[in-house]
């Protein structure tokens, strides 16, 4: 009986440790511009130019935050890419949990179609079912970033698709890309992997720090 009780106590302790938590502590976060002085920002969820067609809850300023570890690693990638003639254009990084909740609320509202150009081949309800949008996002843990390349003069780099396009086109290994588009995606991917990030199968622009400092914490402070 004592062994069973000990096992249950240990099991409960492990479960509590593994459980995710919500935090509003922003003390370990920094604006990316404080570590990368030549990045460009197009914070889509601060504007209405996103799949919902509205500014998203929690975005009170067009600023990109990351954990200190995430920003430091991103600066390594930026330095690498700078030597190749590129700069970073950042669409999103830290995302409050309230913003993710806003996404889910929008999906569950049948009367609000948002901007259909971001999901041209899908039904709105498919975005949550197909895991294009998750009820919990790695962005809310503070060490994920959505980004692309631009040239040093600010001109466009062809990646064969744009941010938040919910389509096979956005898959990093999409087969119908041109040689130039494949090359450009690889340049970004290789620099981010070398700096300690990992990508995902559905979005060529999305990278998360491999050794993220808060793997079980979802933050909910405003971007301001």
trRosetta pair geometry for C-beta under 8 A, 3 or more apart (Angstrom, degrees):
i j d omega theta_ij theta_ji phi_ij phi_ji
1 4 5.6 -53 -152 33 33 113
1 5 6.5 32 152 -17 66 104
2 5 5.7 -54 -149 37 33 110
2 6 6.3 35 152 -20 66 105
3 6 5.6 -53 -148 36 32 113
3 7 6.3 35 152 -22 64 104
4 7 5.6 -53 -150 34 31 113
4 8 6.4 30 153 -18 64 105
5 8 5.7 -54 -148 36 32 110
5 9 6.4 33 153 -20 65 105
6 9 5.8 -54 -149 35 31 112
6 10 6.4 28 154 -16 65 107
7 10 5.8 -59 -150 39 30 109
7 11 6.1 31 153 -22 66 109
8 11 5.5 -53 -143 36 31 113
8 12 6.2 30 158 -18 65 106
9 12 5.9 -55 -147 37 28 108
9 13 6.3 31 153 -21 62 108
10 13 5.6 -55 -149 35 31 114
10 14 6.4 31 154 -19 65 104
11 14 5.8 -55 -151 35 30 110
11 15 6.4 31 151 -21 64 106
12 15 5.5 -52 -147 35 33 114
12 16 6.4 34 155 -19 66 104
13 16 5.9 -55 -150 35 30 110
13 17 6.4 30 152 -19 63 108
14 17 5.6 -57 -149 37 32 113
14 18 6.2 22 157 -13 67 111
15 18 6.0 -63 -145 42 28 105
15 19 6.4 41 154 -39 64 102
16 19 5.7 -44 -148 14 30 117
18 216 6.8 -149 -168 -117 37 145
19 216 7.2 97 99 -179 29 125
20 136 7.1 49 121 -148 174 153
20 216 4.9 -145 -106 -175 61 73
20 217 6.9 171 -161 -86 74 24
20 218 5.9 40 169 -10 120 104
21 216 6.7 52 14 131 80 89
21 217 5.4 -23 67 -114 86 73
21 218 7.3 -174 89 29 36 73
22 97 6.0 -57 -128 0 109 164
22 217 7.7 136 -108 -164 15 67
22 218 5.4 -34 -103 76 65 91
22 219 7.5 129 -162 -112 59 18
22 220 5.5 16 -173 -15 105 128
23 214 8.0 -101 35 -158 138 144
23 217 5.3 -3 7 -173 124 115
23 218 7.4 147 22 75 74 40
23 219 5.3 -41 75 -106 83 68
23 220 7.1 157 76 17 32 84
24 219 6.9 118 -104 -162 29 75
24 220 5.4 -53 -84 70 79 83
24 221 4.6 111 -159 -66 73 87
25 28 7.4 39 128 10 99 90
25 219 7.4 -102 56 -123 58 105
25 221 7.7 -143 40 -35 12 129
26 29 4.7 -57 -169 33 78 123
26 65 7.5 -33 -155 -177 112 156
26 219 7.1 102 -86 -168 73 137
26 221 4.6 -75 -51 49 119 163
28 67 5.6 4 129 -144 99 85
28 68 5.7 -92 -178 -2 75 103
28 142 7.7 75 97 147 98 161
28 213 7.0 -110 149 99 147 149
28 214 7.9 142 82 -39 140 124
29 65 4.7 29 172 175 120 120
29 66 6.7 174 -147 93 80 20
29 67 5.9 -61 -97 -95 64 42
29 68 7.4 -139 -106 -38 18 67
29 94 6.4 17 -140 -60 133 162
29 142 6.1 -110 -96 -147 106 128
29 219 7.7 123 -54 -178 138 173
30 34 5.2 -95 169 55 113 133
30 35 6.6 79 113 -22 135 112
30 65 6.8 161 81 -148 25 77
30 66 6.8 -25 60 64 72 67
30 67 7.9 46 17 169 78 17
30 68 5.7 73 -5 -92 116 69
30 71 5.2 -73 67 6 110 166
31 34 5.1 100 72 -11 83 101
31 63 5.5 -61 -123 -175 112 113
31 64 6.8 97 -157 73 68 55
31 65 5.8 -55 -94 -93 48 69
32 35 6.4 -75 -164 47 47 93
32 36 5.6 -19 162 36 87 109
32 39 6.2 -36 128 55 118 157
32 64 4.5 -17 11 97 123 106
32 65 7.0 -158 -26 -106 78 18
32 66 5.8 61 -75 5 92 107
32 71 5.6 -160 -111 -124 65 104
32 74 6.7 -46 -137 95 111 148
32 90 6.4 87 71 -30 163 173
32 93 6.4 146 -42 -28 129 165
32 145 8.0 91 -88 -115 144 133
33 36 6.7 -78 -118 69 30 68
33 37 6.8 69 -170 -110 69 45
33 39 6.7 -130 -95 54 66 107
33 41 7.8 -56 -61 -38 109 131
33 63 7.8 -84 3 -145 116 85
33 64 7.6 114 -26 53 82 91
34 71 7.6 17 67 174 90 150
35 71 4.7 120 30 156 150 110
35 72 6.6 -107 -158 -85 156 46
35 74 7.4 100 98 75 127 97
35 75 4.6 -93 149 -66 108 131
36 39 4.5 51 118 -21 120 115
36 71 7.7 -139 -11 -168 98 87
36 74 6.6 -73 -38 119 137 102
36 75 5.3 -157 -67 -104 91 79
36 78 4.8 144 -125 -35 124 177
36 88 6.6 -5 159 40 152 130
38 78 7.6 152 61 179 93 123
38 82 7.2 91 64 -105 141 120
38 87 5.2 -105 130 -128 103 122
39 64 8.0 -79 119 51 141 142
39 78 6.7 -70 -67 -118 102 137
39 87 6.3 175 -108 172 41 97
39 88 4.4 -24 -122 74 97 100
39 89 7.2 163 -172 -91 76 26
39 90 5.7 26 169 -11 127 113
40 87 6.3 77 -6 123 98 124
40 88 7.2 -175 31 97 68 52
40 89 4.7 -23 74 -109 102 76
40 90 7.3 168 84 18 47 71
40 150 6.2 -6 31 28 137 146
40 154 6.8 105 -67 -125 154 89
41 62 6.1 135 129 152 126 101
41 63 7.7 -14 -165 -119 164 27
41 64 5.8 -155 -121 -15 121 116
41 89 7.5 176 -82 -160 20 60
41 90 5.3 -23 -110 64 70 94
42 89 6.2 14 7 176 108 103
42 90 7.4 165 33 81 63 45
42 91 5.7 -23 80 -103 87 66
43 46 4.3 45 107 7 111 119
43 47 7.2 134 93 -6 66 90
43 59 6.8 175 148 -157 121 128
43 62 4.1 175 36 -150 128 76
43 63 7.1 3 -59 23 158 19
43 64 6.4 -161 -87 -61 111 85
43 90 7.6 6 -76 111 72 87
43 91 6.9 133 -111 -172 33 37
43 92 6.6 102 -140 -87 68 61
43 223 7.8 -167 -170 140 147 151
44 47 6.0 -72 -157 47 38 99
44 49 5.9 -96 -146 90 84 82
44 50 4.6 116 152 -78 105 104
44 91 5.3 8 -10 -169 110 95
44 92 6.4 -58 35 -51 95 104
44 163 6.5 -165 -36 111 151 137
44 164 6.9 -151 112 -2 166 141
45 50 5.7 36 -90 -53 57 163
45 55 7.0 91 164 -158 53 55
45 56 3.9 -35 -172 24 103 129
45 59 4.8 169 116 -45 92 157
45 92 6.2 59 1 -101 113 120
45 95 7.2 72 28 -125 165 102
45 99 6.2 44 170 -156 150 133
46 55 6.2 -4 -178 -138 29 102
46 56 7.7 -60 -64 37 28 85
46 59 4.3 -136 -87 157 65 125
46 60 8.0 -61 -125 47 97 7
46 61 6.9 -42 -123 121 136 17
46 62 4.4 -155 73 -88 169 74
46 223 7.5 -100 -78 98 104 131
47 50 7.0 135 82 -19 77 95
47 55 6.4 -90 179 -92 5 83
47 62 7.8 32 -38 -95 88 114
48 53 5.7 10 -180 174 94 44
48 54 5.5 -14 -125 -112 87 22
48 55 5.9 -56 -69 -42 66 65
49 115 7.6 52 -152 -57 44 167
50 53 7.2 -126 70 -41 61 23
50 54 7.8 -65 59 54 100 40
50 56 7.0 -28 63 -38 157 112
50 114 8.0 -58 107 -168 66 115
50 115 6.8 157 100 26 28 133
50 118 7.2 27 176 -63 44 160
50 164 6.4 0 -149 94 79 171
51 114 5.2 32 151 152 59 141
51 115 5.5 -127 -137 56 31 93
51 118 3.8 -113 -96 81 90 153
51 119 6.3 60 -142 -18 122 102
51 127 7.8 144 152 -121 152 154
51 164 5.8 -132 -33 158 109 126
51 166 7.3 50 -103 -15 146 117
52 56 6.7 112 37 -81 146 89
52 102 7.5 -19 -87 141 168 100
52 103 7.1 -122 -59 -112 125 60
52 106 4.7 -71 -120 -135 111 163
52 112 7.4 12 -161 146 78 122
52 114 4.5 -84 -138 -120 26 118
52 115 7.2 12 56 8 17 89
53 112 7.6 -151 47 179 121 97
53 113 7.9 48 -10 88 142 62
53 114 4.5 -175 -6 -151 101 53
53 115 4.7 149 -69 -38 86 85
54 106 7.9 -168 39 -100 118 131
54 114 7.7 -91 3 -118 84 81
55 59 6.1 -135 -179 75 93 113
56 59 5.2 63 69 6 83 122
56 99 4.7 57 147 -142 121 96
56 102 5.2 147 -158 93 83 150
56 103 7.4 4 -133 -55 124 78
57 96 7.4 -100 114 82 80 124
57 98 4.7 -97 121 137 119 102
57 99 5.5 -165 74 -90 73 53
57 101 7.2 -43 64 71 139 93
57 102 4.2 171 19 -62 108 137
58 95 7.6 92 100 -175 138 56
58 96 3.5 -134 -168 47 154 139
58 98 4.5 144 -53 74 122 107
58 99 4.4 -95 46 -49 130 94
58 102 7.5 -146 7 -12 102 134
58 220 7.6 -102 -115 -166 135 60
58 222 5.1 -153 -155 -120 62 65
58 223 6.1 72 144 9 78 86
59 62 7.8 43 177 -86 105 47
59 96 7.8 -155 -51 17 62 112
59 99 6.6 70 -31 -97 94 127
59 222 7.7 -164 -67 -165 15 80
59 223 5.0 -4 -119 57 55 122
60 222 5.1 26 3 167 120 124
60 223 6.1 169 33 83 69 61
60 224 4.0 -1 75 -90 120 99
61 223 5.9 -134 53 132 76 79
61 224 4.8 111 0 -134 113 40
63 223 5.7 -174 64 177 89 97
63 224 7.3 64 31 173 129 2
64 90 4.9 -6 -73 126 168 142
64 92 7.2 177 -117 -154 101 21
64 93 4.3 87 -169 10 96 123
64 94 7.3 136 -171 25 55 80
64 145 7.6 59 -176 -129 126 101
65 93 6.1 -168 66 91 40 119
65 94 4.2 -35 81 27 92 134
65 142 7.3 -50 121 -141 96 88
65 223 6.4 -155 3 -120 115 91
66 70 3.8 -120 169 95 118 119
66 71 4.3 154 75 -56 116 83
66 74 6.6 101 40 -2 171 140
66 93 5.0 -76 -66 168 90 135
66 94 5.9 -173 -88 -37 41 98
66 142 6.1 123 -159 172 48 73
66 143 6.3 82 -166 -110 96 43
66 145 6.5 -27 -87 -67 129 109
67 70 4.4 90 54 7 83 105
67 71 6.9 -157 86 -6 40 86
67 94 7.8 124 -31 -77 63 116
67 142 4.2 87 -40 132 96 118
67 143 5.0 -30 27 -73 120 87
67 209 7.7 -92 57 19 118 152
67 212 7.3 114 33 -159 149 79
67 213 5.4 -166 167 36 156 120
67 214 6.7 176 -81 7 147 109
68 71 5.9 -57 -144 40 29 108
68 72 6.2 32 156 -22 64 108
68 213 8.0 22 53 -5 80 155
69 72 5.8 -56 -148 34 28 112
69 73 6.5 24 156 -14 63 107
69 143 6.5 -17 85 -111 99 123
69 209 6.3 116 121 177 102 166
69 211 7.3 -98 165 99 141 90
69 212 7.3 152 92 -140 130 41
69 213 5.0 135 16 -31 144 117
70 73 5.9 -58 -150 38 30 108
70 74 6.2 29 153 -20 65 109
70 93 7.6 143 132 -172 137 115
70 142 6.4 -167 1 135 146 74
70 143 3.7 -163 -76 -131 126 72
70 144 7.6 -64 -138 -16 144 25
70 145 7.1 152 170 -33 118 108
70 209 4.9 -122 -104 -33 80 138
70 212 7.0 21 -71 -123 104 82
70 213 7.9 -110 -30 8 87 100
71 74 5.5 -54 -144 37 32 113
71 75 6.5 39 154 -25 64 101
72 75 5.8 -51 -154 28 31 113
72 76 7.2 35 146 -22 60 98
73 76 5.6 -47 -160 25 40 115
73 77 7.0 37 146 -14 66 100
73 195 4.9 123 176 154 81 99
73 196 4.6 -90 -143 58 131 121
73 197 6.6 140 139 -49 130 88
73 209 5.6 125 46 -114 157 110
74 77 5.6 -50 -154 36 41 111
74 78 6.3 44 147 -22 69 104
74 88 7.6 36 175 -87 104 173
74 145 6.2 68 -100 -9 135 161
74 195 6.9 96 -96 144 24 150
74 197 7.9 57 -84 -53 69 130
75 78 5.3 -49 -144 36 36 116
75 79 6.4 42 154 -23 65 101
76 79 5.8 -51 -151 32 30 112
76 80 6.6 31 150 -19 62 106
76 194 7.8 -137 131 111 112 86
76 195 4.2 156 88 -129 110 104
76 196 7.4 63 60 8 143 103
77 80 5.6 -55 -151 36 33 114
77 81 6.2 25 155 -13 68 109
77 88 7.6 74 109 -73 104 130
77 191 4.6 103 -154 145 87 97
77 192 5.2 26 -119 -92 146 52
77 194 7.2 135 -100 70 78 89
77 195 3.9 -77 -55 -23 88 156
77 197 7.2 -7 -57 2 142 125
78 81 5.9 -59 -144 43 29 106
78 82 6.1 40 154 -30 65 106
78 87 7.5 21 -152 -148 93 54
78 88 5.4 -68 -105 -17 98 124
79 82 5.6 -48 -145 28 29 117
79 83 7.0 30 156 -19 59 101
80 83 6.2 -60 -165 29 30 109
80 84 7.2 14 145 -7 62 109
80 191 4.7 174 95 -139 129 102
80 194 6.5 114 -98 86 171 135
80 195 6.9 -138 4 -59 136 107
81 84 5.5 -63 -155 42 42 108
81 86 4.2 -65 168 75 101 110
81 87 7.2 149 117 -91 116 14
81 88 6.8 100 73 -56 151 82
81 149 6.7 -143 -164 -117 137 106
81 187 7.4 99 -120 154 95 100
81 188 7.6 27 -101 -107 133 57
81 191 5.0 33 -59 -138 95 167
82 85 7.8 88 -175 -41 30 10
82 86 6.7 -104 -82 68 31 56
82 87 6.9 46 -96 -88 78 60
82 152 7.8 85 -145 -93 67 103
84 187 6.7 -168 131 -162 158 122
84 191 8.0 -119 15 -75 141 132
85 151 6.3 -17 147 -146 93 79
85 152 5.7 -88 -170 -22 63 110
86 149 4.7 -37 -160 -157 134 109
86 150 6.8 135 -159 72 78 35
86 151 6.3 -68 -110 -111 59 37
86 152 7.0 -115 -101 -50 13 69
86 157 7.1 15 -124 -60 113 153
86 187 7.3 130 -23 141 157 131
87 149 7.4 126 67 -159 41 61
87 150 5.3 -28 66 69 91 88
87 151 7.3 30 18 121 88 15
87 152 6.0 113 -25 -105 103 46
87 154 7.6 -19 46 -86 136 51
88 147 5.3 -16 -167 -173 102 135
88 148 7.7 135 -158 73 58 35
88 149 7.1 -53 -107 -106 44 47
88 150 7.6 52 149 23 5 85
89 147 6.3 152 80 -161 50 76
89 148 5.0 -20 63 65 103 84
89 149 7.1 58 15 144 94 3
89 150 4.8 77 -36 -19 116 112
90 93 6.3 -9 -177 -43 126 104
90 145 6.4 -57 -136 -170 105 110
90 146 7.2 107 -163 81 63 59
90 147 4.8 -31 -104 -101 61 99
91 146 4.4 -59 67 107 104 108
91 147 6.4 -171 12 -87 80 40
91 148 7.4 51 -23 -3 109 94
91 163 4.6 159 -102 -131 169 161
91 164 7.7 -156 156 -20 149 102
91 205 6.8 21 26 158 132 143
92 95 6.1 23 175 -68 118 109
92 139 6.5 -16 139 -134 113 142
92 145 7.3 173 95 -154 53 48
92 146 4.4 27 51 37 87 118
93 139 7.0 159 153 -149 26 94
93 144 6.9 165 -160 92 54 53
93 145 4.5 -9 -111 -108 85 80
93 146 7.2 -143 -70 23 45 68
94 139 6.4 137 -148 171 23 79
94 140 7.4 73 -164 -120 67 29
94 142 4.9 9 -105 -119 104 63
94 144 8.0 123 -84 55 40 72
94 219 6.8 -27 -163 71 114 131
94 223 6.9 158 92 -87 100 107
95 99 5.0 -109 179 73 89 138
95 100 6.4 96 130 -48 115 91
95 137 5.9 -18 76 91 132 139
95 139 3.5 32 20 125 114 127
95 140 5.4 -67 80 -67 78 66
95 144 8.0 -40 8 74 103 111
96 99 4.7 107 64 -5 79 99
96 100 7.6 -144 103 0 50 82
96 140 6.6 49 -173 -119 15 94
96 219 6.7 -83 -119 111 59 75
96 220 5.1 76 -164 -146 91 45
96 221 6.4 -135 -104 67 110 31
96 222 6.3 -15 -60 -100 152 35
96 223 6.6 -134 -25 -22 107 86
97 100 5.5 -51 -155 36 43 113
97 101 6.3 48 146 -21 70 102
97 136 7.7 -16 -128 -124 97 69
97 140 4.9 73 -72 -142 70 145
97 218 4.9 80 -77 146 120 114
97 219 6.9 -178 -22 88 95 31
97 220 4.3 -44 31 -91 106 96
98 101 5.3 -48 -147 36 37 117
98 102 6.5 48 148 -27 63 100
98 220 5.8 91 -20 -156 90 95
99 102 5.3 -47 -153 28 35 118
99 103 6.9 42 146 -22 62 96
99 140 7.9 -176 52 -83 99 101
100 103 5.5 -43 -157 26 39 115
100 104 6.8 35 148 -15 65 102
100 134 7.4 -30 -157 88 122 67
100 135 6.8 101 151 -175 114 31
100 136 6.8 71 151 -115 159 26
100 137 4.9 -163 -98 1 132 114
100 139 7.7 163 -66 64 112 109
100 140 6.1 -56 -20 -48 136 131
101 104 5.7 -54 -152 37 36 110
101 105 6.3 40 149 -21 67 105
102 105 5.6 -51 -146 35 32 114
102 106 6.4 35 153 -21 63 105
103 106 5.8 -59 -155 34 29 112
103 107 6.6 28 151 -19 65 105
103 133 5.1 -149 154 -167 131 135
104 107 5.7 -51 -150 34 34 112
104 108 6.3 22 155 -10 66 111
104 128 6.8 81 -124 -102 75 131
104 133 7.1 -177 -76 134 64 120
104 135 5.7 46 -80 -109 142 76
105 108 5.9 -66 -148 44 29 105
105 109 6.4 29 153 -26 65 109
106 109 5.8 -58 -148 29 31 111
106 112 5.9 -92 -152 97 76 131
106 114 6.4 63 174 -64 126 124
107 124 6.2 179 -140 158 66 93
107 125 6.9 113 -180 -111 94 42
107 127 5.7 -134 -113 71 122 116
107 128 4.9 107 160 -33 161 120
107 133 6.5 -171 -54 74 140 144
109 112 4.5 24 107 23 120 110
110 124 7.8 152 -124 76 54 139
113 116 6.0 -17 157 -58 111 99
113 124 6.7 -128 -136 -63 58 140
114 118 7.4 -57 129 41 118 120
114 124 7.3 134 26 -117 114 121
115 118 5.3 66 98 -2 98 107
116 119 6.5 -84 -157 62 50 74
116 120 6.4 85 150 -96 82 56
117 120 6.2 8 -143 -64 36 99
118 164 5.4 -18 -152 127 122 98
118 165 6.1 -129 -149 -107 59 46
118 166 6.1 61 147 5 76 93
119 122 4.5 -68 177 56 103 106
119 124 6.9 121 86 -95 149 53
119 126 7.7 165 -176 69 132 105
119 127 6.2 -66 -103 -75 155 112
119 132 7.7 116 -105 119 118 168
119 166 4.3 -1 -101 55 85 124
119 167 7.7 176 -129 -50 46 82
120 167 7.0 4 43 -73 92 127
121 167 5.9 93 25 -111 121 97
122 126 4.4 -124 -174 70 108 135
122 127 6.6 115 126 -61 139 73
122 130 7.2 -89 -140 12 140 152
122 132 7.7 95 125 -15 176 156
122 166 5.8 -59 20 114 144 120
122 167 7.8 -146 -18 -81 109 66
123 126 4.7 105 60 -12 78 104
124 127 6.1 -36 -173 -1 44 114
125 128 6.9 -58 -171 37 47 97
125 129 6.3 33 144 -7 75 119
126 129 5.4 -68 -139 53 41 108
126 130 4.9 27 167 -12 81 119
126 132 7.5 51 123 6 75 125
127 130 6.5 -52 -126 45 15 100
127 132 4.6 -78 -154 63 66 120
127 133 4.9 28 150 11 100 111
127 166 6.2 -53 -112 -133 93 167
128 131 7.7 33 -180 -75 32 30
128 132 7.5 -73 -61 49 23 79
128 133 5.5 -47 -87 71 63 97
128 134 8.0 130 -139 -96 68 26
128 135 7.8 53 -147 -50 108 83
130 166 8.0 110 87 -176 135 118
131 134 6.2 23 -154 -77 73 89
131 202 8.0 -180 104 -27 94 164
132 166 4.7 31 -153 -132 152 120
132 202 7.1 -146 -112 159 67 149
134 137 5.4 144 69 -79 104 67
136 140 6.9 -97 -166 43 67 135
136 218 6.1 -94 -149 -87 100 147
137 140 5.1 104 71 -5 83 97
137 144 7.6 -122 151 59 90 154
137 218 8.0 104 55 -132 59 113
138 141 5.5 -48 -163 26 52 114
138 143 7.7 -69 166 68 94 73
138 144 4.4 100 119 -48 100 149
138 208 5.1 -47 157 -98 146 136
138 212 7.9 -143 -166 -64 101 169
139 142 7.9 72 169 -58 40 22
139 144 4.6 -97 -89 73 52 122
139 146 7.8 -20 -95 -22 123 102
140 218 4.2 22 125 -154 124 86
140 219 5.7 -171 178 44 72 64
140 220 7.4 17 -158 -70 114 62
141 144 6.8 74 58 -8 90 104
141 212 5.9 52 131 158 126 144
141 214 5.1 -172 -169 94 87 95
141 215 6.6 30 -159 -120 148 24
141 217 6.2 113 -130 75 79 63
141 218 6.2 -54 -71 -96 66 54
141 219 7.1 126 -116 0 21 90
142 212 7.5 139 73 -166 77 111
142 213 7.8 -44 83 57 119 95
142 214 5.9 45 37 46 118 128
142 219 5.7 52 -53 7 109 135
143 208 6.1 74 108 -162 86 72
143 209 3.9 -70 165 25 120 118
143 212 3.8 -179 57 -127 151 103
143 213 6.7 139 -55 21 138 75
143 214 7.2 157 -13 41 113 83
144 206 6.9 0 -176 -168 108 84
144 207 6.9 172 -151 90 65 42
144 208 4.4 -24 -98 -97 90 82
144 209 7.5 -121 -70 4 48 73
144 212 7.9 -11 -46 -100 75 140
145 197 7.9 -66 39 -121 101 147
145 206 7.9 169 87 -145 40 44
145 207 5.8 -16 60 63 82 88
146 163 6.2 92 158 -139 123 115
146 203 7.5 -47 -121 152 101 135
146 205 4.9 47 -162 130 76 109
146 206 5.5 -17 -99 -92 80 67
147 188 7.6 -171 103 -159 91 125
147 205 5.9 175 53 -170 32 89
147 207 7.4 -43 32 22 101 111
148 157 6.8 -176 156 66 102 109
148 159 5.8 -98 -142 -33 120 151
148 163 7.1 -112 -30 -59 121 101
148 188 6.8 -52 -145 -104 46 154
148 205 5.7 -41 -63 -117 82 110
149 157 4.3 -28 96 54 98 159
149 159 7.4 139 36 -66 90 112
149 184 6.4 -141 48 -172 135 97
149 187 6.7 13 -52 96 160 117
149 188 5.3 -133 -35 -75 110 109
150 154 5.7 1 152 -150 133 34
150 155 6.6 156 -173 70 89 33
150 156 6.7 -47 -127 -106 85 25
150 157 5.8 -155 -108 -5 32 102
151 154 6.8 -39 72 34 74 17
151 155 4.6 -5 41 55 120 88
151 156 7.8 -2 4 51 98 20
151 157 6.2 142 -38 -60 76 97
157 184 5.4 166 163 -151 105 134
158 178 7.7 -2 127 53 132 123
158 180 6.0 39 76 120 123 114
158 181 5.5 -78 127 -89 96 80
158 184 6.1 158 77 2 60 162
159 162 7.7 119 69 -85 112 38
159 181 6.2 92 -173 -151 21 85
159 184 5.5 -122 -94 110 61 125
159 185 5.8 102 -149 -73 84 83
159 188 7.6 2 -111 0 119 146
159 204 6.5 177 174 102 119 141
159 205 7.7 62 158 -69 161 96
160 169 6.7 -148 141 -177 90 95
160 174 7.0 -167 127 74 136 131
160 177 4.5 -34 -106 -124 167 100
160 178 6.9 -175 -87 23 114 79
160 181 3.5 72 -44 -163 116 142
160 182 7.8 34 -20 -49 147 51
160 184 7.8 158 -7 60 92 119
160 185 7.1 -44 28 -44 116 121
161 165 5.2 -122 -178 50 104 145
161 167 7.3 -147 -141 70 136 114
161 169 4.3 154 -89 137 139 109
161 170 5.3 -145 133 -83 150 61
161 174 7.6 76 -15 24 141 161
161 204 7.2 112 67 27 116 128
162 165 5.3 99 65 -32 71 118
163 205 5.6 -42 -105 37 80 172
165 169 6.1 -35 116 76 131 115
165 170 5.1 173 78 -59 88 117
166 170 7.1 -46 -113 11 19 145
167 170 5.6 112 64 -3 68 96
168 171 5.4 -26 -167 -1 57 117
168 174 5.9 129 145 -114 77 106
169 174 5.5 55 -143 -127 32 164
169 176 7.8 -59 -110 64 77 109
170 174 7.3 107 46 -44 16 134
170 202 6.4 28 105 162 107 61
170 203 5.4 -17 157 -112 117 54
170 204 6.1 -143 -175 2 61 88
170 205 7.8 -58 -159 6 100 94
171 174 4.7 127 67 -58 88 84
171 201 6.3 -9 -142 161 93 66
171 202 5.9 -45 -96 -129 73 35
171 203 7.9 -35 -96 -50 35 23
171 204 7.2 69 133 -48 15 89
172 185 6.2 162 -152 170 75 133
172 189 6.6 90 -153 -86 131 138
172 199 6.1 60 -55 144 153 148
172 201 7.0 -106 22 -145 102 35
172 203 7.7 22 -45 94 86 22
172 204 4.4 134 -93 -99 70 82
173 201 7.9 -35 16 -150 105 74
174 177 5.5 100 90 -34 94 102
177 181 4.0 -129 -173 92 106 123
177 182 4.8 135 104 -55 128 82
177 185 7.3 -42 -160 -1 167 136
178 181 4.6 96 51 7 78 103
178 182 7.0 -142 92 -3 41 86
179 182 5.8 -56 -149 38 31 111
179 183 6.2 33 153 -21 65 108
180 183 5.6 -55 -148 36 31 114
180 184 6.3 30 155 -20 66 106
181 184 5.8 -53 -145 35 31 110
181 185 6.4 30 156 -16 64 105
182 185 5.9 -56 -149 37 30 109
182 186 6.3 29 153 -20 64 110
183 186 5.7 -60 -150 37 29 112
183 187 6.5 35 152 -26 65 102
184 187 5.7 -46 -150 26 34 114
184 188 6.9 28 155 -11 63 103
185 188 6.0 -59 -156 40 34 108
185 189 6.0 31 151 -19 69 113
185 204 5.2 -59 -139 -164 117 136
186 189 5.5 -54 -137 42 32 112
186 190 5.8 32 164 -21 68 108
187 190 6.3 -55 -143 35 21 107
187 191 6.6 18 159 -15 58 110
188 191 6.1 -64 -152 37 27 108
188 192 6.3 19 158 -14 65 111
188 204 7.5 81 81 158 134 95
188 205 8.0 -29 143 -112 152 53
189 192 6.0 -65 -150 39 27 106
189 193 6.2 23 159 -16 67 110
189 199 6.1 -32 -132 -41 96 147
189 204 7.4 -72 -66 -162 107 83
190 193 5.9 -55 -142 39 29 109
190 194 6.1 32 157 -21 64 110
191 194 5.8 -56 -147 37 27 114
191 195 6.4 21 155 -15 62 111
192 195 5.8 -61 -149 39 31 108
192 197 4.2 -53 168 60 92 129
192 199 7.0 90 96 -59 135 94
192 207 4.6 -93 -180 -122 144 161
193 196 8.0 120 -179 -11 29 9
193 197 6.3 -90 -85 69 33 72
193 198 7.0 61 -112 -99 78 45
193 199 7.3 -52 -69 -15 95 97
196 209 6.0 15 121 -147 101 77
196 210 5.3 -115 176 23 73 106
196 211 6.7 -51 -180 21 120 95
197 207 4.0 34 162 171 139 116
197 208 6.3 143 -157 71 85 27
197 209 5.7 -57 -101 -92 71 41
197 210 6.5 -170 -124 -26 17 79
198 207 6.8 154 71 -154 29 72
198 208 5.7 -28 59 64 83 81
198 209 8.0 50 14 156 78 7
198 210 5.3 95 -24 -82 106 82
199 203 7.8 -150 -173 81 91 67
199 204 7.4 -4 -159 -141 135 37
199 206 6.5 108 -151 84 71 69
199 207 5.5 -41 -89 -97 65 75
200 203 5.7 28 71 41 108 85
200 206 5.3 -22 27 91 111 121
200 208 7.7 57 -42 0 100 108
202 206 7.8 6 76 34 75 139
203 206 3.9 53 95 1 121 120
208 212 6.3 -41 171 -54 96 130
209 212 4.5 124 78 -79 100 75
212 215 5.4 123 81 -74 104 74
214 217 4.0 -64 -179 48 112 111
214 219 7.5 51 116 -39 158 103
